[in-house]
Amino acid sequence: MTDNTIDKAGSVREGEELPISALREWLDSNIGGLHGDMNVTQYSGGASNWTYCLGFENKEIILRRPPAGTKAKGAHDMGREYRLQDSLKPVFDKVPTMLGYTDDESVIGAEFYVMEKINGIIPRKHFPRGVNLNEQQARKLCEVALDELISLHNVDYKSANLEHIGKGAGYAERQISGWIARYSKAKTWNVPNGKKVMQWLEKNLPTKETICITHNDYRFDNLVLDANDPTAILGVLDWELATLGDPLMDLGNSLAYWVQADDDFLAKSTQRQPTHLKGMMTRQEVIDYYCHKQGLEPKAFAFYEVYGLFRLAGIVQQIYYRYHHKQTNNKAYKNMWVFVHYLMYRCNKIIKRAGK
């Protein structure tokens, strides 16, 4: 294991500092066993929950808190995220160990929880310098990642007392109506109205429903890999969106981010994980592998692919809406409307291929 390949946090962003003394007092009272001064660093991103690394002489731990300002009802629920992972840990060992939670906002100005830090490689747009997977290793990583998702989907959530994490029945219908509403509300003049895609999704809702635990943001950049063997997964992160849902819709969400080697320039410009490398599966191979392992027929997957892309279009448009209406001046969001067009184009292409 080398220091250069292990994922690390960076400087704390201006305005997002933590009150050191109050936090340290809470940690000593509720966690204990932390030696020496506390060094605070922060992980980049910040569009969702803010994530910090708290370093001590004897260990590092992770703190997650919601972003500042108003938030949507039910969003950024740290207590739910903490309890879900704590309950899931005994039946899905890739969840980080939870250490403590508080809704006392007087400590740092918001509710928060702390958990163990899993040290390893996080494969973002590219692997860290010095990590080079050959074709066989790339293929194996895809298989191992899908095996972990399948393992999650096969957890007996009732025996694990996790029935409370989602409504379950009627999930597909709620997701489609919800994302149609969110996209329509966030629509700006320069993006498609999406009516054709919306109507197709409503018309092609699955008639048979399977409910399981779903992650809903399962991507390579939410996996922690062993630095000594980058085909081995040590942990799965970011359970903010986990619920009881449809396993194939969960896979559809993952496929929306899966950029493959022969994709066009626009897809590659948005790449967030190294799925384009030689040996990595194509999206169709992902579908075939998952369905074979689960004993499913890999036909009629178009609904799940279109759903994943439409949901991503909704997420992107919600972000762009904030920029368009000057609620943020982050220049990274300036041209996101172009990507919304592209995602809708992909949806329509799959619909046409499906021929229904």
Secondary structure as the mmCIF struct_conf table of DSSP 4:
data_model
#
loop_
_struct_conf.conf_type_id
_struct_conf.id
_struct_conf.beg_label_comp_id
_struct_conf.beg_label_asym_id
_struct_conf.beg_label_seq_id
_struct_conf.end_label_comp_id
_struct_conf.end_label_asym_id
_struct_conf.end_label_seq_id
TURN_TY1_P TURN_TY1_P1 ASP A 3 THR A 5
BEND BEND1 ILE A 6 ILE A 6
STRN STRN1 GLY A 10 GLY A 10
HELX_LH_PP_P HELX_LH_PP_P1 SER A 11 ARG A 13
TURN_TY1_P TURN_TY1_P2 GLU A 14 GLY A 15
HELX_RH_AL_P HELX_RH_AL_P1 ILE A 20 ASN A 30
TURN_TY1_P TURN_TY1_P3 ILE A 31 ILE A 31
BEND BEND2 GLY A 36 GLY A 36
STRN STRN2 ASN A 39 GLN A 42
BEND BEND3 SER A 44 SER A 44
BEND BEND4 ALA A 47 ASN A 49
STRN STRN3 TRP A 50 GLY A 55
BEND BEND5 GLU A 57 ASN A 58
STRN STRN4 GLU A 60 ARG A 65
HELX_LH_PP_P HELX_LH_PP_P2 PRO A 66 PRO A 67
BEND BEND6 ALA A 68 GLY A 69
TURN_TY1_P TURN_TY1_P4 LYS A 73 HIS A 76
HELX_RH_AL_P HELX_RH_AL_P2 MET A 78 LEU A 88
TURN_TY1_P TURN_TY1_P5 LYS A 89 VAL A 91
TURN_TY1_P TURN_TY1_P6 ASP A 93 LYS A 94
BEND BEND7 VAL A 95 VAL A 95
HELX_LH_PP_P HELX_LH_PP_P3 PRO A 96 THR A 97
STRN STRN5 MET A 98 THR A 102
TURN_TY1_P TURN_TY1_P7 GLU A 105 ILE A 108
BEND BEND8 GLY A 109 ALA A 110
STRN STRN6 PHE A 112 GLU A 116
BEND BEND9 GLY A 120 GLY A 120
STRN STRN7 ILE A 121 ILE A 121
BEND BEND10 LYS A 125 HIS A 126
HELX_LH_PP_P HELX_LH_PP_P4 PHE A 127 PRO A 128
TURN_TY1_P TURN_TY1_P8 ARG A 129 GLY A 130
HELX_RH_AL_P HELX_RH_AL_P3 GLU A 135 HIS A 153
TURN_TY1_P TURN_TY1_P9 ASN A 154 ASN A 154
BEND BEND11 VAL A 155 VAL A 155
TURN_TY1_P TURN_TY1_P10 TYR A 157 ASN A 161
HELX_RH_3T_P HELX_RH_3T_P1 GLU A 163 ILE A 165
TURN_TY1_P TURN_TY1_P11 ALA A 169 GLY A 170
HELX_RH_AL_P HELX_RH_AL_P4 TYR A 171 ALA A 186
TURN_TY1_P TURN_TY1_P12 TRP A 189 ASN A 190
BEND BEND12 VAL A 191 VAL A 191
HELX_RH_AL_P HELX_RH_AL_P5 LYS A 195 LYS A 203
TURN_TY1_P TURN_TY1_P13 ASN A 204 ASN A 204
BEND BEND13 THR A 207 LYS A 208
STRN STRN8 CYS A 212 THR A 214
BEND BEND14 ASN A 216 ASN A 216
HELX_RH_3T_P HELX_RH_3T_P2 PHE A 220 ASN A 222
STRN STRN9 LEU A 223 ASP A 226
TURN_TY1_P TURN_TY1_P14 ALA A 227 ASN A 228
STRN STRN10 ASP A 229 VAL A 236
TURN_TY1_P TURN_TY1_P15 GLU A 240 LEU A 241
STRN STRN11 THR A 243 GLY A 245
HELX_RH_AL_P HELX_RH_AL_P6 PRO A 247 ALA A 256
TURN_TY1_P TURN_TY1_P16 TYR A 257 TYR A 257
TURN_TY1_P TURN_TY1_P17 ALA A 261 ASP A 262
HELX_RH_AL_P HELX_RH_AL_P7 PHE A 265 SER A 269
TURN_TY1_P TURN_TY1_P18 THR A 270 THR A 270
BEND BEND15 GLN A 273 GLN A 273
TURN_TY1_P TURN_TY1_P19 THR A 275 HIS A 276
BEND BEND16 LEU A 277 LEU A 277
TURN_TY1_P TURN_TY1_P20 LYS A 278 GLY A 279
HELX_LH_PP_P HELX_LH_PP_P5 MET A 280 THR A 282
HELX_RH_AL_P HELX_RH_AL_P8 ARG A 283 GLN A 294
TURN_TY1_P TURN_TY1_P21 GLY A 295 GLY A 295
BEND BEND17 ALA A 300 ALA A 300
HELX_RH_AL_P HELX_RH_AL_P9 ALA A 302 HIS A 324
TURN_TY1_P TURN_TY1_P22 HIS A 325 LYS A 326
BEND BEND18 GLN A 327 GLN A 327
HELX_RH_3T_P HELX_RH_3T_P3 LYS A 331 TYR A 333
TURN_TY1_P TURN_TY1_P23 LYS A 334 ASN A 335
HELX_RH_AL_P HELX_RH_AL_P10 MET A 336 ALA A 354
TURN_TY1_P TURN_TY1_P24 GLY A 355 GLY A 355
#
